[in-house]
Amino acid sequence: MLANIAKQLAPNPKISNAENPKLQAQLFEQWSFCGTEDAKNISPSTPFFSAANQCGAKATYTGSREYVLHCVDAGSGFVPVGQDSVHLADSTQKPSWQFAVVAQAVDNLQTVQPTTGLTRSARSILPWNLKPVNADGQLDCNYKPIWGNVLEYKIRLNQ
């Protein structure tokens, strides 16, 4: 079952590079309800429900979301470069699950390119259950999470 879902999410060589992300986004939306309140309405016959249970996930548990916002300072203040989130839920599997978010740099790329070996200040904001946005709904590199962490560190611009 997991192999079927992974196969669906893998890039399809018969589809153009421009269309693959759209297809993957549609598939993600189709299965993104796992672990949410909507999961209580999932038919146990759906492939994702079966796959999640095979992995030890309790698809009917609400769980929570951890957001990640990466910001970089190129000399004029921190600006967002990448953001994403991960859904967390309880599991009975041993050993315990490890979660990671890979938030690709897609915004303000001038702060992380060219890859010349320069160092820059970076900040990762990791709020639990609340998106790191300001009152206007814009990503906020000065966001202080109620629950979560703000990490500051140096990055080197090389591949």
URLIN-V552864 format. One line per field, one symbol per residue. burial: b if it has 9 or more other C-alpha atoms within 8 Angstrom, else e. A space follows every 10 residues. Layout:
# URLIN-V552864
burial->???
This chain:
# URLIN-V552864
burial->eeeebeeebe eeeeeeeeeb beebeebbee eebbbbbbbe eeeeeeebbb bbbeebbbbb bbbbbbbbbb bbbbeeebbb bbbbbbbbbe bebeeeeeee eebebeebbe bbeebeeeeb bbbbbbbbeb ebbbeeeebb bebebeebeb eeeeeebee
